[in-house]
Amino acid sequence: MNRPAVRRRRATDLDGCVAALAEVHRVDGYPLNWPADPHRWLREPHPARAWVAVDADAAVVGHVAVHRIPDQVDGPPGRPTAEVARLFVVPKARGLALGSALLDRARQWADKRATDLVLELAVGGTAAAALYERAGWRCVGTSTAPWAAPDGSPVSLRHYTLRHRAPGSDVAPASTARRRASRPAASRSSGGSSTSIS
């Protein structure tokens, strides 16, 4: 397979995104809890931006979105932050560095807006964790998800952050964990961590 192209998601891509997500769920169990309305799960909360990877036949083989995180009403102003969510790559397109390409697109978007990025991952997602850590993401803590696994058991989450890079700088990632832990995440309410790219 030639490397798929990454482009901004269009409304007409949603059926293809749901078909790709269904394949990922069947193989990897992501999202952990299949959403009642997968089209809505991909659209909400309204993403600041979303991208897809499409193959030569225009089939969706990967997806990522970023969701802006509002500042706390009662807290001091924080650094602009967005959450990376709904990241997945179908099994047949793995090994082509699509997970990295999708994350890079999200990072470029964030860097242009001087925005830090955060994400969460269910403990056990070792391939995804390795991808993030190679790309400079830093694990800043763990928590128990406010939703349960399909069998009712608690789900442990790892929280990652990636600090905005000013143009021409090599700023190391820094923690935004306090802001991250104090608000309900888009993926927390989804019953699934943010990625499946193994």
N, C-alpha and C positions, 0 to 999 in steps of 0.2 A: 504494500500500500504506500502510495506517495504521501508525503506529509500533508495533512489537511490544512486548509486556510483558516485563520482565526479572524473573525469580523464581529461587528456589533450585532447583537440579537435583534431580529425583527419580529413583529407580531405574528407573521406567517411562519415563523420557526417553531412556535410553541407545540404544535402536534409532533414534530420531529424530536423536540426536546423531551416530551413525555415518553415517546417510544424509546429513546435512548435511556432515559431514566428507568423505565420498566426493565430494560435489559440489565442495567447495572444493579437494580434491586434484586433481580432474580439470581444473579451471579454472586454479588457481594453483600446483599442485605443492606444496601444504602438507598434511600434513607432507612433507618432502623425500623421505623413505623411508616408503612406506605400511606401517603396522605389521602384523605377522602376525596379531595379534588386536586389532582397533581398539576393541572394547568394553573390553578390559583396559587398553589404552593410555590411554583416557579415565578409567578408574577408579584407575589406579596411577601412581606411588605414591599411597597413599590420600590424597586431597586433604583439606585442612582444611575447605574449602568449595568448592562449584562452583555456577555459575548458568547458566541458559539464557535466551535471548530466544525467545519464542514468538509466532507471528502469530495472526490472528483464527481460523484453522482449527486452532490448537494445534500447528502444525508447528514444530519447532525450526529457528530461522534464525540462531542465534548461541550461543556458548558461551565460558566462561572458568572457570578453576579457580585456586585458590591452594594451594600446598604449603608446609607449615612446613619451615624449614631448622633442623636441630638444631645446638646449639652444638658447637664442636669439643671433643673430649674432652681434648686436651692443651693447649688454648689458654685464654687468659683469657676470662671471660664477655663475650659481645658483646651488642649490641642485638638484641632479638627480630626475626627476619627471616623473610619468606615469599616464595616465588617465584610470580609470575604465569605461568601456563602454559595451553596448550591454548586459546588465544584465537583464535576464527575467527568470521566472519560470511559467510553464503552470498551469492553475487553478487546475487541478486534483492532482498536486503534492504539493500544498501549505499546510502549516501547518506542514511540515516536517523539517523546518529550513534549507531548501535548499538555500535560499537567503543568509543566514549567512554562510553556508558552502562554497558557491561560492566566497563570499567576503573574507572569511578566506584564501582560496587558493590564491587569488590575493595578499592578505597581506603577506602571507608567501613568495611568489615570490619576492615582493618588499623588504621585510626585508632582504632577502639573498643578495640583490643587493644594500642595503643602499639607497633605492629609496622612496621618498614620493609619495603618491597617491592623485589624485584629481578626482572629478566627478561633473556632473551637473544633476539637476533634475528639470523638469517643476514644477512650483508652483502648488500646489494642490495634489502632490503625497505624501499624508500624511503617508500612510503605509510604503512607501520606506524611507521617512525622518525619521520615528521612528526607522526603522531598522538601518540606518546609525548612528543615534545618540546613540542608545544602544551599537553599536560596537565601539564607540569612535570617529566617524567622527565629524567634526566641520563645521558648516555653516559659511562661511567667506564673504558672500555677495550675491547680486542679480544683474541680468542684463536682458536686453531684447535680446532675441535670434535674430541672423541675418536672420532667416527664420521665416515664418509665419505658423499659424495653417491652416488646410484645408479651413476654411472659410475666410482666409485672415487676421484674427486678430493677433495682436502681442502676443508673448509667453514670459512670464517671467520665468527666470531660477534662481534656487538657486545653489550656488557653494559650494561644500564641499571639505575638505582636511583631510588627515590622514598622520601624520608624521611618518617616518620610526622609528621603535623601534630597538635600538641596542640590541644584544643578552643579556638577563638578566636584561634589564631595563624596566621601565614603563614610558617612555617619553610621555608626553601629546601631542596631536596634535597641530600643529602650522600653521599659515597661509602661504600659497604659492599663495595667491590670485593675487599678482601683476604679477607673471609669468603666471598664469592661464588666467588672463583677457587679456593679451597682445598677445595671439596667437589664431589662429582659431582652435577650438577643433574638434576632429573626429566626435563627436556626434552633434556639432553645424551644420556641413554641412549636416547632415543626416536628419534634419527635425524631430528629435525625441530626447527626453532627454534620459538619459542613463539607465533607469530601469523600470521594471514592475514586482514586486514581491509580490504585496498585496494579 
